[in-house]
C-alpha cells in the first residue's frame, strides 16, 4: 500500500464520492469500536474521526480512509481492516486542530501503513 493509498478509499470499499458517513457504526475485525463523528480530507488526506465513547477507549480516534474495507449503507456500518487494539495503539488523537496538522496526519498514516505491511 503506497502512502497515498492510505488516505483514499479502496475502489472495492463501497464508498461513493460525496457520501456522508457521519453517524455510521465503525466495526474493526474484532468488533464495534464506535461511530463516525466526522470525515475530512485536508491536504488530500482523507480520514474519519471515530467517537469511541464507552465502547472501547472513551476517546476519539483518527482513522485514514484507506483502512476502510467495506461500507454498508443499509446497515449504516463502516468496516475496518484492523483490530480495535490496533486502532487504540495508533498515534493519540487529542484535538480537532490535529485533523489539519500535516505532521500528525503523516505519523498516523505511517502507523497504518506499517500495519498493512505486516498483514
URFENFEN-V252566 format. One record per residue. RES is the residue in three letters. PHI is phi in whole degrees, 0 to 359 (NA if undefined). OMEGA is omega in degrees with one decimal (none if undefined). D_CENTER is the distance of its C-alpha to the mean C-alpha in Angstrom with 2 decimals. Layout:
<<RES:PHI:OMEGA:D_CENTER> <RES:PHI:OMEGA:D_CENTER>>
This chain:
<<UNK:NA:178.9:15.35> <UNK:281:-179.3:16.27> <UNK:305:-179.1:14.58> <UNK:298:-176.3:14.35> <UNK:295:-179.2:12.74> <UNK:293:-177.4:9.51> <UNK:259:-179.7:9.19> <UNK:232:176.3:10.54> <UNK:294:173.4:10.15> <UNK:294:-178.6:12.56> <UNK:303:-177.3:15.82> <UNK:266:-179.0:16.00> <UNK:284:-176.5:12.66> <UNK:93:179.8:14.69> <UNK:286:176.1:13.09> <UNK:247:-177.9:16.05> <UNK:313:178.3:16.33> <UNK:86:-178.8:16.42> <UNK:295:178.9:15.00> <UNK:266:-177.9:14.05> <UNK:261:-178.3:11.32> <UNK:303:179.8:12.17> <UNK:91:178.0:13.47> <UNK:293:172.1:12.02> <UNK:293:177.2:11.70> <UNK:245:-175.1:8.64> <UNK:242:173.6:10.35> <UNK:275:-178.0:9.98> <UNK:297:-179.5:13.01> <UNK:244:174.7:15.12> <UNK:135:-178.3:14.55> <UNK:290:179.3:12.95> <UNK:243:179.2:10.97> <UNK:159:179.8:10.95> <UNK:228:176.5:10.56> <UNK:291:176.1:8.68> <UNK:278:175.3:10.83> <UNK:191:177.5:10.31> <UNK:228:-177.9:8.89> <UNK:206:178.4:10.49> <UNK:211:176.6:11.58> <UNK:293:179.5:14.14> <UNK:59:-177.7:15.96> <UNK:73:-178.3:14.36> <UNK:255:-177.3:11.01> <UNK:293:-179.7:8.65> <UNK:206:174.8:5.44> <UNK:246:169.6:4.61> <UNK:260:-174.5:6.70> <UNK:255:176.5:7.08> <UNK:273:-177.2:10.80> <UNK:276:177.6:11.79> <UNK:47:-178.9:15.41> <UNK:270:-177.1:17.90> <UNK:301:-171.6:15.94> <UNK:230:-168.1:14.91> <UNK:249:-178.0:14.85> <UNK:70:178.9:16.20> <UNK:208:175.6:13.91> <UNK:269:176.8:10.76> <UNK:228:178.3:7.80> <UNK:253:-177.5:5.60> <UNK:234:175.6:2.29> <UNK:298:-176.4:4.15> <UNK:293:177.0:5.04> <UNK:292:178.3:7.48> <UNK:275:-179.8:6.04> <UNK:287:178.3:6.66> <UNK:250:178.6:10.34> <UNK:194:175.5:11.72> <UNK:230:178.5:12.15> <UNK:252:-176.1:15.22> <UNK:290:178.6:16.61> <UNK:294:179.3:19.62> <UNK:276:-178.4:17.93> <UNK:51:-175.6:15.19> <UNK:224:174.6:12.57> <UNK:247:-179.1:9.18> <UNK:252:-178.7:9.41> <UNK:255:-179.8:7.39> <UNK:266:-179.8:9.67> <UNK:210:179.8:9.88> <UNK:271:174.9:11.65> <UNK:299:178.2:11.25> <UNK:296:178.3:13.43> <UNK:293:176.5:11.40> <UNK:295:-179.9:8.41> <UNK:298:-178.0:11.43> <UNK:278:179.7:13.01> <UNK:294:176.7:10.54> <UNK:309:-173.5:12.30> <UNK:298:177.8:12.98> <UNK:265:-177.0:11.81> <UNK:247:-174.4:15.13> <UNK:225:179.1:15.78> <UNK:299:-179.6:14.72> <UNK:296:178.9:16.68> <UNK:294:179.9:14.23> <UNK:291:177.2:11.86> <UNK:246:-177.9:14.90> <UNK:273:-175.7:16.02> <UNK:301:-179.1:15.99> <UNK:294:178.1:16.93> <UNK:297:179.8:14.13> <UNK:299:178.2:11.51> <UNK:297:178.3:13.63> <UNK:295:178.0:13.64> <UNK:296:179.3:9.89> <UNK:300:179.7:10.10> <UNK:297:178.5:13.23> <UNK:299:-178.4:11.98> <UNK:290:174.6:9.50> <UNK:295:176.8:12.41> <UNK:297:177.1:14.77> <UNK:299:-178.3:13.09> <UNK:296:-177.9:13.33> <UNK:290:-179.3:16.87> <UNK:266:-178.3:17.99> <UNK:285:none:16.79>>
